[in-house]
Amino acid sequence: MTKTRSLIHDDFLLSTKQARELYHRYAKDEPIFDYHCHLPPDLIAANHEFADLAELWLGGDHYKWRAMRANGVNERFCTGDASPREKFQAWAETVPETLRNPLYHWTHLELKRYFGVDEPLNGASADRVWKKANAKLPKLRVHDLLAMSKVTVVCTTDDPADSLEHHAKIRASKLKTRVYPAFRPDKALGVANPGTFNPWLEKLAGAAKMASGIKSFDDLLSALKKRHDDFHAAGGRLSDHGLEHALSEPCTHSQAKMIFDAARSGRAASPEEAVRYGSYLMLEFGRWDAARGWTKQLHLGALRNNNARLLGKLGPDTGFDSIGDFPQAVALSRYLNTLDSTDQLPRTIIYNNNPVDNYAFAAMTGNFQDGSIPGKLQFGSGWWFLDQKEGMEWQINALSNIGLLSRFVGMITDSRSFVSYPRHEYFRRTLCNLLGGDMARGEIPSDYKLVGAMVRNICFRNARDYFGLELAPEFMAKK
């Protein structure tokens, strides 16, 4: 009886000989530059050892929770008080139902790459997989997992009120992966909810060492600028903003001050006031980034916290966010143009969450390329609901048709999981399959030196050269 080839084999997703040559020769061995993720710095600093596969794989993973809920799994087995083994069993029984969802591919890539498991995960195989993976966990602490995946850089996502103490500990360690904080000041825009905004200001004042606290709008600006400087001193060179759409309504300093004062006294800003206030701050943040030579990331288009009942019960980031259908182009153009008009537009990466915006965003980046560096404005990789094969192909095709794919800075994990790095492999296989297909059809030259060099650059080298972050010497030396 002929043994069936496993799903995850050497030529997985590679449908032509050209695709296989591009992947195995030019993409497979490139290091990973993860410039946007949500890995917890405290676990990196502690070189955390995971208790079991459920902690490593299921904790905090709202992608899996959404699939489990859709499969009729009770919340107790997602975020509730079920035992780790029970939660894993519930996930294993869900996996066969995820066919054609990227979770099916990711699950089996991760099992094979980190644990050597090469059988389908399902209810019947769960116990074998559980035991085999758990037996390997003592040798798969956080630093081991990063080394196995050849991760050169990790940029975490950090609130200005975070202390950065864990980043200091990481820098003092022997970890070869360089870990940097990315400045995410979304909570500074929270004047529509004084109940959370005002306590956050107290935390920010402590992080900025402002003993007298934050009483005025100018105090807030001073505290945020101080933290921006602190992030720079810690090696950070990226900012990040999660917005429904770009904020670009006119707002004077005095108007922003009045909106801040009202929120500080407990009066919630109206939606129009919140947009104007946020617009003022976003321009300030852009100018700070430009002055420091940072890269700004704009994650646009998520409709968050749709399920009020479960938000109240479980809190945010538990799997109840979605794709929004917000108008994007006009406000985005106005924001970028305002900064560009004073030569204060930083390097910027724009990510969309709604595929309808692919061509609008790809075209927008071309309006603000100024010849100062290759690809100063970037149409970001497929993000969140679009970080699957089809979404990656859509993003690659839109960028190719309107801009320069060759200057693309590549994939991100956007993940809280230390075993999510096979998503880079998934992206690389998808990229090589697209380009290999073009070569096979004669649509681009059958020139491996030319096309292979572009593949290598997109996988790692463009990001290395674009962000200006310090890497371990062996990675800086790659040409």
SVG drawing of the C-alpha trace seen along z (x, -y; Angstrom):
<svg xmlns="http://www.w3.org/2000/svg" viewBox="-25 -78 54 80">
<polyline fill="none" stroke="black" stroke-width="0.4" points="0.0,0.0 1.4,-3.4 1.8,-5.8 0.0,-9.1 2.3,-12.1 1.9,-14.3 0.2,-17.7 3.3,-19.6 6.0,-18.4 9.0,-20.2 7.0,-21.5 3.9,-22.5 2.0,-25.3 4.7,-25.3 2.9,-24.3 5.7,-24.7 9.3,-23.8 10.1,-27.6 8.3,-28.1 10.1,-25.3 13.5,-26.6 12.7,-30.1 11.6,-28.9 14.3,-26.4 17.2,-28.4 16.3,-32.0 13.6,-32.1 13.7,-29.2 16.9,-30.0 16.5,-33.7 16.2,-35.0 13.0,-36.6 12.6,-40.3 9.4,-40.5 8.8,-44.3 5.2,-44.1 4.0,-41.6 2.3,-41.4 4.8,-39.0 4.9,-39.8 8.3,-41.3 8.1,-39.9 8.1,-36.4 11.1,-37.1 13.0,-38.7 12.3,-35.7 13.1,-33.2 9.8,-31.6 9.3,-27.9 5.7,-26.9 3.9,-24.5 2.2,-22.7 1.1,-22.9 -2.2,-24.6 -0.3,-27.5 2.0,-27.9 -0.6,-27.4 -4.0,-28.4 -3.5,-31.1 -4.4,-34.5 -5.0,-33.1 -8.3,-34.7 -8.0,-33.2 -8.4,-29.7 -11.1,-30.9 -13.2,-32.2 -13.0,-28.9 -13.8,-26.9 -16.9,-29.1 -18.0,-28.7 -17.7,-24.9 -20.0,-25.0 -17.4,-24.8 -18.5,-26.2 -16.6,-29.3 -15.3,-27.3 -12.9,-25.5 -11.8,-28.8 -11.1,-31.4 -12.8,-29.7 -11.8,-27.4 -11.4,-24.1 -8.1,-22.3 -5.3,-22.7 -5.8,-19.2 -9.5,-19.7 -8.9,-22.9 -6.4,-21.2 -8.8,-18.4 -11.5,-20.9 -9.1,-22.6 -8.0,-19.2 -11.6,-18.2 -12.1,-21.6 -9.1,-21.4 -10.6,-19.0 -13.5,-21.5 -11.1,-24.3 -10.3,-22.9 -9.7,-25.8 -9.2,-28.1 -5.6,-29.2 -5.7,-27.7 -5.5,-24.3 -2.3,-25.0 -0.8,-27.0 -1.6,-24.3 0.2,-21.6 3.1,-23.8 3.7,-24.7 3.3,-21.1 5.9,-19.9 8.4,-22.7 8.6,-22.9 7.6,-19.4 8.3,-17.1 4.6,-16.0 3.7,-14.9 0.2,-13.5 -3.1,-15.4 -4.4,-16.8 -7.9,-15.6 -9.8,-14.2 -8.2,-10.8 -4.6,-12.0 -4.9,-14.6 -3.4,-12.5 -0.4,-11.4 0.3,-15.0 -0.2,-16.3 2.4,-13.9 4.9,-14.3 4.8,-18.1 4.9,-18.4 7.9,-16.1 9.8,-18.7 8.7,-21.8 11.6,-21.9 14.0,-22.4 11.7,-24.9 11.8,-27.9 11.2,-31.4 14.8,-32.0 15.0,-28.5 11.9,-29.1 13.2,-32.4 16.5,-30.8 14.9,-27.8 13.0,-30.3 16.1,-32.4 14.3,-35.5 16.8,-38.4 14.5,-41.2 11.3,-41.4 9.4,-44.7 6.9,-44.3 3.8,-46.6 4.2,-48.8 2.0,-51.4 3.8,-54.7 2.8,-54.0 4.7,-50.7 7.9,-50.8 10.2,-49.2 12.0,-47.4 11.6,-44.0 13.3,-45.5 16.2,-46.6 16.5,-43.0 16.4,-41.6 19.1,-43.9 21.3,-42.7 20.8,-39.1 22.7,-36.9 19.7,-36.6 20.9,-37.0 17.4,-38.1 17.2,-41.9 14.0,-42.9 12.8,-46.5 9.7,-48.4 7.3,-50.0 5.4,-53.1 1.6,-52.5 -0.1,-55.6 -3.7,-54.7 -4.9,-55.2 -3.8,-58.9 -6.7,-59.4 -9.3,-58.1 -11.0,-61.3 -14.4,-59.8 -14.1,-57.5 -12.9,-59.4 -13.4,-56.4 -10.4,-54.7 -8.6,-57.7 -8.0,-59.4 -6.6,-56.3 -4.3,-55.7 -3.0,-59.3 -1.9,-58.5 0.0,-55.5 1.6,-57.5 2.7,-60.2 4.4,-57.5 6.2,-56.1 7.3,-59.6 8.4,-60.4 6.2,-63.4 5.8,-63.7 3.1,-66.4 1.0,-64.3 -0.6,-65.2 -3.0,-68.1 -3.0,-69.9 -2.9,-69.1 0.7,-70.4 1.6,-68.1 0.2,-65.2 2.3,-66.3 5.4,-66.5 4.8,-63.1 4.3,-61.5 7.3,-63.2 9.4,-62.0 8.2,-58.4 8.9,-58.7 12.5,-59.7 12.7,-56.8 11.6,-54.3 14.3,-55.8 16.9,-55.3 15.7,-51.7 16.4,-51.1 12.9,-51.6 12.5,-53.1 8.9,-52.3 5.5,-53.7 2.2,-52.0 -1.4,-53.1 -4.6,-51.0 -7.3,-53.3 -10.6,-52.9 -9.4,-55.4 -6.8,-58.1 -7.4,-61.1 -7.0,-64.4 -9.6,-66.9 -8.3,-70.4 -7.7,-71.1 -5.9,-73.9 -3.9,-73.6 -6.5,-75.5 -9.3,-73.3 -7.4,-70.1 -6.7,-71.6 -10.4,-72.3 -11.3,-68.7 -8.6,-67.4 -9.7,-69.5 -13.3,-68.4 -12.3,-64.7 -10.0,-65.3 -13.0,-66.7 -15.1,-63.6 -17.0,-64.8 -16.8,-62.5 -15.8,-64.0 -18.4,-63.8 -17.4,-61.7 -16.5,-64.8 -14.4,-66.2 -12.6,-62.9 -11.7,-62.9 -10.4,-66.5 -8.4,-65.9 -7.0,-62.6 -6.0,-64.4 -4.0,-66.9 -2.1,-64.2 -1.5,-62.1 0.2,-65.0 2.4,-65.6 3.3,-61.9 4.1,-62.0 6.5,-65.0 8.2,-63.3 8.7,-60.1 10.1,-62.1 12.5,-64.0 13.9,-60.8 14.1,-58.9 11.4,-56.4 8.9,-54.4 5.2,-55.0 2.7,-52.1 -0.9,-52.8 -3.2,-49.8 -6.5,-50.9 -10.0,-49.5 -10.7,-47.1 -14.3,-47.3 -13.6,-46.4 -15.6,-45.0 -18.7,-44.1 -20.3,-41.8 -21.1,-44.1 -22.3,-41.2 -19.1,-39.1 -16.9,-42.2 -18.3,-43.0 -17.8,-39.4 -14.3,-38.7 -12.8,-42.0 -11.1,-43.2 -8.9,-41.2 -10.8,-38.0 -12.1,-37.4 -15.0,-39.8 -13.3,-42.3 -14.1,-42.4 -13.5,-44.1 -14.9,-47.6 -16.2,-49.4 -14.9,-52.9 -14.1,-55.5 -10.4,-55.6 -8.7,-57.4 -9.7,-61.1 -8.7,-61.2 -5.5,-59.2 -4.5,-61.5 -5.1,-64.6 -3.1,-63.2 -0.1,-62.2 -0.2,-65.4 -0.3,-67.6 2.9,-66.1 4.5,-66.0 3.8,-69.7 6.3,-70.7 8.7,-67.9 7.8,-66.0 6.3,-62.8 8.2,-59.8 8.7,-56.5 5.2,-55.0 3.6,-51.6 -0.1,-51.5 -2.1,-48.3 -5.7,-47.7 -8.1,-45.3 -10.7,-45.4 -9.6,-44.0 -11.7,-46.6 -9.0,-49.1 -6.1,-47.2 -5.8,-49.3 -6.6,-52.6 -3.8,-52.0 -1.4,-50.8 -2.0,-53.8 -1.8,-56.2 1.7,-55.2 2.8,-56.3 1.7,-59.8 4.3,-60.4 7.4,-58.6 10.0,-61.4 13.2,-59.6 14.9,-59.9 14.9,-56.2 13.5,-53.2 9.9,-52.5 9.6,-55.3 5.8,-54.7 4.9,-51.1 1.6,-49.2 1.8,-46.8 1.5,-43.1 -1.8,-41.2 -2.9,-41.9 -5.3,-40.2 -8.2,-38.9 -6.0,-39.2 -2.9,-37.3 -3.9,-34.2 -2.9,-32.8 -5.6,-34.6 -5.2,-37.9 -1.4,-37.7 -1.9,-37.2 -4.3,-40.1 -1.8,-42.4 1.1,-41.2 -0.9,-41.7 -2.1,-45.1 1.4,-46.3 2.9,-44.7 0.4,-46.4 0.6,-49.9 4.0,-50.1 7.3,-48.2 7.0,-44.8 10.8,-44.6 10.9,-47.2 8.4,-45.6 9.6,-45.1 7.8,-41.8 5.7,-39.8 4.8,-40.4 3.4,-37.9 1.1,-40.3 0.9,-37.5 1.0,-36.9 2.3,-33.4 6.0,-32.3 5.2,-29.5 3.6,-31.7 6.8,-32.1 5.8,-29.5 3.5,-32.3 6.6,-33.7 7.2,-30.4 3.6,-30.4 4.1,-33.9 7.3,-32.9 5.8,-29.9 2.9,-32.0 5.2,-34.6 7.4,-32.1 4.4,-30.3 3.0,-33.5 6.4,-34.5 7.2,-30.9 3.8,-30.8 4.6,-34.1 7.9,-32.6 6.3,-29.4 3.8,-31.3 6.5,-33.6 5.0,-36.7 8.3,-37.6 11.9,-36.6 12.9,-33.0 16.0,-34.5 16.6,-33.1 19.3,-35.6 16.9,-38.5 13.7,-37.1 15.6,-35.2 17.3,-38.4 13.9,-40.1 12.6,-37.1 15.6,-37.3 15.1,-41.0 11.4,-40.8 12.0,-37.9 14.6,-39.8 17.0,-42.2 14.6,-45.1 13.4,-45.2 16.9,-45.0 17.9,-48.0 14.7,-50.0 14.2,-50.2 17.8,-51.0 17.7,-48.7 20.8,-47.1 21.0,-43.4 23.4,-40.7 26.6,-40.9 26.0,-37.6 22.7,-39.0 24.1,-42.4 26.8,-40.8 24.3,-39.1 24.5,-40.8"/>
</svg>
